[in-house]
Structure formats: C-alpha cells, structure tokens
Amino acid sequence: MNQTINGPTTERQRYVILDVLRGLALLGIAMANFPEFGLWTFLSSDAQAAMPTAEVDKVVWFMMFWFVDGKFYSVFSILFGIGFAIFLSRKGIGRFLRRMLILILIGLVHLLFVWNGDILLLYAVGGLLLSLFQRCSDRMLLIAAVLLIFLPVALDAYAEWQGIDMAAPLYAAWWRQAASSGITKENFASWLRDADNYGLMFEFLKQGSIERMWEFVSGHRLPKVLGLFIIGYLIARNRLYARIDELRPQFIKCLRLLLFFGLPTSFFYAWSATHNQLWGVTIHSLLYAVSVVPLSIAYMLGVCLWLKPFVWAKSAGRMALTCYIGQSLIGILLFYGVGMGWGTSFGLVYIEWTAIIAFFVEVLLCSLWLRCFHFGPLEWIWRMLTYGAWIRLRKVE
C-alpha cells in the first residue's frame, strides 16, 4: 500500500509536463466554449448566414469540429484522471472523497449561478466513481475504459433502433422551466445579451441548468468522462508522464499511428457535425469515439515529446480551476447584458480570436500571480477545504 502524505502537493512534486498539458487544454476549452458565451451557437442558421463573416465562419466551424471539439475536453478529462490517481496514491481515499464532494459544491455553484456549461459537477461525480477502480489490474482498467467510451455508441444505436429518446423527460422539463420565465426559441439567443441585470440572467440560468442535465444524459457524458478518467488513472499508475525519455521511440510510433487514424476519422466526424448528423446518430456517436480519443492522446504525446515550445502554458495549468472559472467570468463580462453586451454581434472567427486573446491574458495574469503566491485563489480555497487547515498562500520573501 502507498504511504500517504498529509499535506498538499508541493511545487517540487509537480511535473511540469502535466501543468503544460493542463494549460494547453484550457486554451482548447476556451475556443470550444466561447462560441456559446458569444451566443453565436444560439443563433438560427439564417442569422449566422447573415453575418459579414459567414463564409469564413463556416470554415472555422468545420475546423473546430475537426481539430478542437471534444479533443481538449478529453485531454482535460485524462489529466483529471491523472491528478485523481496521484492524489489517491498520496493522500488516501478518505481525503480524496472529501475533495470530490467539495468539487461537487464548486460545480453546483458554477452551474446554477455563473454558467450553465459547467463540467466540474460531472468531473466530481466521475471522480467518485473512479475510486471504485482502485484495485483493478491494468488490463481490467483498459477494458473498462474502452467499454465506457463505446457505451454511448451502443446506447445511441439502441435508441435509434427503438425510436426512443432517453432524455425526453429532461428536454420537456427544460422547456417548461424556460416558458415559465418567458424564454422561447425566438428570444433564446438574445435573452442573455439583453439581460441587463443579474435577475434576468438568473432566469436563464435556471432553465439552463436543466438543459445541462439534458445534455449530460442525451450525450451520455458520464461514461465518456469516466472512461477518460480511467485512461488517466492508467497513465498515472505507470508514471508514463515521467518516462518520456525512456519511452520516446514507442511514443513517436504511437503518435504517428494515432494521427494516421485520428485525423481522417475526425474529418468525417466534423463533416457529420456540420451537416446535421447526415449518417444518423449512431454513426455520429461512433465517429466521435474513434476520432476524439485518438487525437486527444496524440495531442498529449506531441506536447510530451516536444515540450519546450509549450512551457509558457504551465502557469495557467497550475491555476486550472481559477482559469476555468475565470473564462466564464470573462465571457459574461464581454457578451452578456450585465457586461458589455456584445453577444450575437460577432461572427465565429472574431469570437475565436477573442477566446485566444482571453486565454493569453489569463496566462499573463497567472504568471504574475504565481510570482507572489503558491497557488491560484480557487486552488487555495479548494486545498484548505480538502485538508481542513489553514495553508499559507503568499510566498515568503
């Protein structure tokens, strides 16, 4: 049994590669989420087509599905799995469960009061389930991960064959709540842009929290996330992130194979996504499974093999929770009526540039913050609640 360490992880115990990967994942997550912050994804196809950047936006949208959609969220999920495994081995199951319960609380606050696109709640639930796999062999972990990643394909195939919608009750509940607030399909895209006070924004958040549950169920998000967590757990158990030089030849071969397979399958996934799933839900789900995971792991391998050009991202990776919540606050400030109210005003290409700029502003702020402090502000609070003790935040001169 691994000996547990009672205190929080020190800077000497951190692996820079994990911080870099986490930082780069945050960039991809910002690019994936900002079209929703900017309310572009809420617009009708006619409204999107009427924008001056419409033709460029079509290309950008396709490229997003080809290279970004699902990939960086999967990288982030694998990294969470790695982090969970490291924490479990060092601190023990009791403290790990407490940490997950606190993350559930953070996720609920984010979901209900800030932004309905929250992923932390799902991660916390997945983390609790991950603890059940502690004693599994590597072979069993690999089998479980593959089965969980492909389970949504089987569920979609069954639903399509039977002509049923497993998430229909949540969809109905979502629109009942929306109707009670006066939110309709006609004003859905403009509501947050026009909401000039938090009360109106909260009306949208109430129905949006149900919408998020519908997305989790209809998209079978929990098995996907748990499968990715298990992959991360397997990576951490074998300390692959600390054996880059030793395994470089194998990593290069694996990278080539994953790119050879993942790039074309992701192209077809992007084609399906941008053409209203023309081959059906099951094929779309299958394309997601066989494209997103291979490319996600390929991205991670590429960064591991050629780390130096990406080291600048490590400060954001060390403050991943703060940066993730911070992206929500930036999106609200820029695009909602309680802020600048720019939502629905810009085409996708400009929104993506905004996401990139916002991320680099976060990197700069994180770098400045970490000169004076050991942890990000939210990481600090999460740690103290986890350990039930005061932890020094400011660095000693």
C-alpha positions as CSV (number, residue, x, y, z in Angstrom):
1,M,0.0,0.0,0.0
2,N,1.2,3.5,-0.9
3,Q,2.2,5.7,2.1
4,T,0.0,8.8,2.2
5,I,1.3,12.3,2.6
6,N,-0.8,14.6,4.8
7,G,0.0,18.0,3.3
8,P,-0.8,19.5,-0.1
9,T,1.4,18.8,-3.1
10,T,4.5,21.0,-3.1
11,E,6.0,22.8,-6.1
12,R,8.9,20.3,-6.1
13,Q,6.4,17.4,-6.5
14,R,4.7,18.9,-9.6
15,Y,5.6,17.6,-13.0
16,V,5.9,20.5,-15.4
17,I,4.5,18.4,-18.3
18,L,1.2,18.0,-16.5
19,D,0.9,21.7,-15.9
20,V,1.8,22.5,-19.5
21,L,-0.8,20.0,-20.8
22,R,-3.4,21.4,-18.5
23,G,-2.7,24.9,-19.6
24,L,-3.0,24.0,-23.3
25,A,-6.2,22.1,-22.6
26,L,-7.6,25.3,-21.2
27,L,-6.8,27.1,-24.5
28,G,-8.8,24.5,-26.4
29,I,-11.6,24.6,-23.9
30,A,-11.8,28.4,-24.2
31,M,-12.1,28.0,-28.0
32,A,-14.8,25.4,-27.7
33,N,-16.8,27.4,-25.1
34,F,-16.6,30.9,-26.4
35,P,-19.0,30.4,-29.3
36,E,-21.6,29.7,-26.6
37,F,-20.5,32.7,-24.4
38,G,-20.7,34.8,-27.5
39,L,-24.2,33.4,-28.2
40,W,-23.2,32.5,-31.7
41,T,-24.3,28.9,-31.3
42,F,-27.7,30.0,-30.1
43,L,-28.4,31.9,-33.4
44,S,-30.5,30.4,-36.1
45,S,-28.7,29.2,-39.3
46,D,-30.3,32.2,-41.1
47,A,-28.9,34.7,-38.5
48,Q,-25.5,33.1,-38.7
49,A,-25.6,33.2,-42.5
50,A,-26.4,36.9,-42.4
51,M,-23.2,37.9,-40.6
52,P,-20.4,39.5,-42.6
53,T,-18.0,36.8,-41.7
54,A,-20.5,34.0,-42.6
55,E,-18.3,32.3,-45.2
56,V,-15.2,32.3,-43.1
57,D,-17.3,31.2,-40.1
58,K,-18.3,28.0,-42.0
59,V,-14.7,27.1,-42.5
60,V,-13.8,27.9,-38.9
61,W,-16.8,25.9,-37.6
62,F,-15.7,22.9,-39.6
63,M,-12.1,23.2,-38.4
64,M,-13.3,23.5,-34.8
65,F,-15.0,20.1,-35.1
66,W,-12.1,18.6,-36.9
67,F,-9.3,19.7,-34.5
68,V,-10.9,21.1,-31.3
69,D,-14.4,19.9,-30.4
70,G,-14.2,17.2,-27.8
71,K,-10.4,16.9,-28.1
72,F,-9.3,19.3,-25.4
73,Y,-12.1,18.5,-23.1
74,S,-10.9,14.9,-23.4
75,V,-7.3,16.0,-22.7
76,F,-8.6,17.8,-19.6
77,S,-10.5,14.7,-18.6
78,I,-7.5,12.5,-18.9
79,L,-5.4,15.0,-16.9
80,F,-8.1,15.0,-14.2
81,G,-7.8,11.2,-14.1
82,I,-4.0,11.5,-13.7
83,G,-4.5,14.1,-11.0
84,F,-7.0,12.0,-9.2
85,A,-4.7,9.0,-9.3
86,I,-1.8,10.9,-7.9
87,F,-3.9,12.4,-5.2
88,L,-5.4,9.0,-4.2
89,S,-1.9,7.4,-4.0
90,R,-0.5,10.2,-1.8
91,K,-3.4,11.3,0.4
92,G,-5.7,8.2,0.6
93,I,-9.3,7.5,-0.2
94,G,-10.9,9.5,2.7
95,R,-9.4,12.8,1.7
96,F,-10.0,12.1,-2.0
97,L,-13.7,11.6,-1.4
98,R,-13.8,14.8,0.6
99,R,-12.0,16.6,-2.2
100,M,-14.6,15.3,-4.7
101,L,-17.5,16.4,-2.5
102,I,-16.1,19.9,-2.4
103,L,-15.7,19.9,-6.2
104,I,-19.4,18.9,-6.4
105,L,-20.2,22.0,-4.4
106,I,-18.0,24.2,-6.6
107,G,-19.5,22.7,-9.7
108,L,-23.1,23.3,-8.5
109,V,-22.3,27.0,-7.6
110,H,-20.8,27.5,-11.1
111,L,-23.7,25.7,-12.9
112,L,-26.5,27.4,-11.0
113,F,-25.2,30.9,-10.5
114,V,-22.5,31.6,-13.2
115,W,-22.6,29.5,-16.3
116,N,-24.7,26.5,-17.4
117,G,-21.9,24.9,-19.4
118,D,-20.1,23.7,-16.2
119,I,-18.2,20.5,-16.4
120,L,-16.9,20.4,-12.8
121,L,-20.0,18.7,-11.4
122,L,-19.7,15.9,-13.9
123,Y,-16.0,15.6,-13.1
124,A,-16.7,15.3,-9.4
125,V,-19.3,12.6,-9.9
126,G,-16.9,10.8,-12.3
127,G,-14.1,11.1,-9.7
128,L,-16.3,9.5,-7.1
129,L,-16.9,6.6,-9.4
130,L,-13.2,6.4,-10.4
131,S,-12.4,5.5,-6.8
132,L,-14.2,2.1,-7.4
133,F,-11.5,1.1,-9.8
134,Q,-8.6,1.5,-7.4
135,R,-7.9,-2.2,-7.1
136,C,-8.3,-3.2,-10.8
137,S,-5.4,-4.5,-12.8
138,D,-4.0,-2.5,-15.7
139,R,-5.7,-4.9,-18.1
140,M,-9.1,-4.5,-16.4
141,L,-8.7,-0.7,-16.4
142,L,-8.0,-0.7,-20.1
143,I,-11.0,-2.9,-20.8
144,A,-13.2,-0.8,-18.6
145,A,-12.1,2.4,-20.4
146,V,-12.8,1.0,-23.9
147,L,-16.2,-0.3,-22.9
148,L,-17.2,3.0,-21.2
149,I,-16.0,5.1,-24.2
150,F,-18.0,2.9,-26.6
151,L,-21.1,2.5,-24.4
152,P,-22.6,5.7,-25.8
153,V,-22.5,4.3,-29.3
154,A,-24.4,1.2,-28.1
155,L,-26.9,3.4,-26.3
156,D,-27.4,5.6,-29.3
157,A,-27.8,2.5,-31.6
158,Y,-30.4,1.1,-29.3
159,A,-32.3,4.4,-29.0
160,E,-32.2,4.9,-32.8
161,W,-33.3,1.3,-33.5
162,Q,-36.2,1.5,-31.0
163,G,-37.1,5.1,-31.9
164,I,-36.9,6.3,-28.3
165,D,-35.4,9.4,-26.7
166,M,-34.0,8.5,-23.3
167,A,-33.6,12.2,-22.4
168,A,-37.1,13.3,-23.5
169,P,-38.4,14.0,-19.9
170,L,-35.4,16.3,-19.2
171,Y,-36.0,18.1,-22.5
172,A,-39.6,18.7,-21.7
173,A,-38.7,19.9,-18.2
174,W,-36.1,22.3,-19.7
175,W,-38.7,24.0,-21.9
176,R,-41.3,24.1,-19.2
177,Q,-38.9,26.0,-17.0
178,A,-37.9,28.2,-19.9
179,A,-41.5,29.0,-20.7
180,S,-42.2,29.9,-17.0
181,S,-39.5,32.6,-17.3
182,G,-40.7,33.9,-20.7
183,I,-37.8,32.3,-22.6
184,T,-38.8,31.0,-26.0
185,K,-36.9,29.6,-29.0
186,E,-37.4,33.1,-30.6
187,N,-35.7,35.1,-27.8
188,F,-33.3,32.3,-26.6
189,A,-30.3,33.7,-28.4
190,S,-30.9,37.3,-27.4
191,W,-32.0,36.8,-23.8
192,L,-28.6,36.9,-22.2
193,R,-27.5,39.8,-24.4
194,D,-30.5,41.8,-23.4
195,A,-30.4,40.8,-19.7
196,D,-29.0,44.0,-18.1
197,N,-29.3,42.7,-14.5
198,Y,-28.4,39.5,-12.7
199,G,-32.1,38.7,-12.0
200,L,-32.8,38.3,-15.7
201,M,-29.5,36.4,-16.2
202,F,-30.5,34.1,-13.3
203,E,-33.9,33.3,-15.0
204,F,-31.8,32.0,-17.9
205,L,-29.5,30.1,-15.6
206,K,-32.5,28.3,-14.0
207,Q,-33.7,26.8,-17.3
208,G,-30.1,26.3,-18.4
209,S,-29.2,24.1,-15.5
210,I,-31.9,21.7,-16.6
211,E,-30.7,22.0,-20.2
212,R,-27.2,21.0,-19.0
213,M,-28.6,17.8,-17.3
214,W,-30.4,17.0,-20.6
215,E,-27.1,17.4,-22.4
216,F,-25.3,15.1,-20.0
217,V,-28.0,12.4,-20.4
218,S,-28.6,12.8,-24.2
219,G,-24.8,12.9,-24.9
220,H,-24.0,10.1,-22.4
221,R,-21.4,12.3,-20.9
222,L,-20.7,10.3,-17.7
223,P,-19.5,7.1,-19.3
224,K,-17.3,9.1,-21.7
225,V,-15.8,11.1,-18.9
226,L,-15.3,8.0,-16.6
227,G,-13.6,6.2,-19.5
228,L,-11.2,9.1,-20.0
229,F,-10.6,9.3,-16.2
230,I,-9.6,5.6,-16.2
231,I,-7.2,6.2,-19.1
232,G,-5.6,9.0,-17.0
233,Y,-5.6,6.7,-14.0
234,L,-3.7,4.1,-16.0
235,I,-1.2,6.6,-17.3
236,A,-0.5,7.8,-13.7
237,R,-0.3,4.3,-12.3
238,N,2.5,3.6,-14.8
239,R,4.0,7.1,-14.5
240,L,4.2,7.5,-18.2
241,Y,4.4,11.3,-17.9
242,A,7.7,10.8,-16.0
243,R,9.2,8.4,-18.5
244,I,9.3,10.5,-21.7
245,D,12.9,9.9,-22.5
246,E,12.8,6.2,-21.7
247,L,9.7,5.6,-23.9
248,R,10.4,8.2,-26.6
249,P,10.7,5.7,-29.5
250,Q,7.4,4.0,-28.5
251,F,5.7,7.3,-28.0
252,I,6.7,8.5,-31.5
253,K,5.4,5.3,-33.1
254,C,2.1,5.7,-31.1
255,L,1.8,9.3,-32.1
256,R,2.2,8.5,-35.8
257,L,-0.4,5.7,-35.6
258,L,-2.9,7.9,-33.7
259,L,-2.6,10.8,-36.1
260,F,-2.9,8.4,-39.1
261,F,-6.1,7.1,-37.7
262,G,-7.5,10.1,-35.8
263,L,-7.2,12.8,-38.4
264,P,-9.3,11.2,-41.1
265,T,-11.9,9.9,-38.7
266,S,-12.1,13.3,-37.1
267,F,-12.6,14.8,-40.6
268,F,-15.7,12.6,-41.1
269,Y,-16.9,13.5,-37.5
270,A,-16.6,17.2,-38.4
271,W,-18.5,16.6,-41.7
272,S,-21.3,14.8,-39.8
273,A,-21.4,17.5,-37.1
274,T,-21.7,20.3,-39.6
275,H,-24.2,18.5,-41.8
276,N,-26.8,17.7,-39.1
277,Q,-25.5,14.2,-38.5
278,L,-26.4,13.1,-42.0
279,W,-25.5,9.5,-41.4
280,G,-27.6,9.2,-38.3
281,V,-27.0,9.5,-34.6
282,T,-25.3,6.1,-34.2
283,I,-22.7,6.8,-36.9
284,H,-22.1,10.2,-35.5
285,S,-21.5,8.8,-32.0
286,L,-19.2,6.1,-33.4
287,L,-17.2,8.8,-35.3
288,Y,-16.9,10.8,-32.1
289,A,-15.5,7.8,-30.2
290,V,-13.0,6.8,-32.8
291,S,-11.7,10.3,-33.6
292,V,-11.8,12.3,-30.4
293,V,-9.9,9.9,-28.1
294,P,-7.1,9.1,-30.6
295,L,-6.5,12.8,-31.4
296,S,-6.6,13.8,-27.8
297,I,-3.9,11.3,-26.9
298,A,-1.9,12.3,-30.0
299,Y,-2.0,15.9,-28.8
300,M,-0.7,14.9,-25.4
301,L,2.0,12.8,-26.9
302,G,3.1,15.6,-29.2
303,V,3.5,18.0,-26.3
304,C,5.3,15.4,-24.2
305,L,7.8,14.7,-27.0
306,W,8.4,18.4,-27.8
307,L,7.7,20.2,-24.6
308,K,10.0,23.2,-24.8
309,P,7.9,25.4,-27.2
310,F,4.8,25.0,-24.9
311,V,6.3,25.6,-21.4
312,W,4.8,29.1,-21.4
313,A,1.4,27.5,-20.7
314,K,2.4,26.0,-17.4
315,S,1.3,28.9,-15.2
316,A,-2.3,28.6,-16.5
317,G,-2.0,24.8,-15.9
318,R,-1.1,25.4,-12.2
319,M,-4.2,27.6,-11.8
320,A,-6.5,25.4,-13.9
321,L,-9.6,25.8,-11.7
322,T,-9.2,29.5,-11.4
323,C,-8.6,29.9,-15.1
324,Y,-11.6,27.7,-16.0
325,I,-14.0,29.7,-13.8
326,G,-12.2,32.9,-15.0
327,Q,-13.1,32.1,-18.6
328,S,-16.8,32.1,-17.6
329,L,-16.5,35.5,-15.9
330,I,-14.7,36.9,-19.0
331,G,-17.4,35.5,-21.3
332,I,-20.1,37.0,-19.2
333,L,-18.3,40.4,-19.0
334,L,-17.8,40.6,-22.7
335,F,-21.0,39.1,-24.2
336,Y,-23.9,39.3,-21.6
337,G,-26.1,42.3,-20.9
338,V,-24.8,42.5,-17.4
339,G,-21.4,43.3,-19.0
340,M,-20.6,44.8,-22.4
341,G,-23.5,43.1,-24.1
342,W,-21.6,42.1,-27.3
343,G,-23.3,38.7,-27.6
344,T,-24.8,37.9,-31.1
345,S,-22.8,40.8,-32.6
346,F,-19.8,39.0,-33.9
347,G,-19.1,36.2,-36.3
348,L,-17.4,33.0,-35.1
349,V,-13.9,33.9,-36.4
350,Y,-13.9,37.0,-34.2
351,I,-15.2,35.1,-31.2
352,E,-12.4,32.5,-31.6
353,W,-9.8,35.3,-31.7
354,T,-11.4,36.7,-28.5
355,A,-11.1,33.3,-26.8
356,I,-7.4,33.1,-27.8
357,I,-6.6,36.6,-26.5
358,A,-8.6,36.0,-23.3
359,F,-6.5,32.8,-22.7
360,F,-3.2,34.6,-23.2
361,V,-4.4,37.4,-20.8
362,E,-5.0,34.6,-18.3
363,V,-1.5,33.2,-18.8
364,L,0.0,36.6,-18.2
365,L,-2.1,37.1,-15.0
366,C,-1.3,33.6,-13.8
367,S,2.5,34.2,-14.3
368,L,2.3,37.4,-12.3
369,W,0.2,35.9,-9.6
370,L,2.5,32.9,-9.1
371,R,5.5,35.2,-8.6
372,C,3.9,36.1,-5.2
373,F,1.6,33.2,-4.3
374,H,2.0,29.4,-4.1
375,F,-1.5,28.6,-5.6
376,G,-4.3,30.2,-7.6
377,P,-7.0,31.7,-5.4
378,L,-9.6,28.9,-6.1
379,E,-7.0,26.2,-5.8
380,W,-6.0,27.6,-2.4
381,I,-9.6,27.6,-1.2
382,W,-10.1,24.0,-2.6
383,R,-7.0,22.8,-0.8
384,M,-7.9,24.4,2.5
385,L,-11.4,22.8,2.4
386,T,-9.8,19.5,1.5
387,Y,-7.3,19.4,4.3
388,G,-9.4,21.3,6.8
389,A,-6.5,23.6,7.8
390,W,-5.0,26.9,7.0
391,I,-2.4,26.8,4.2
392,R,0.0,29.7,3.5
393,L,-0.9,31.4,0.2
394,R,1.8,34.1,-0.1
395,K,5.4,33.1,-0.7
396,V,7.8,34.1,2.0
397,E,10.3,36.8,0.9
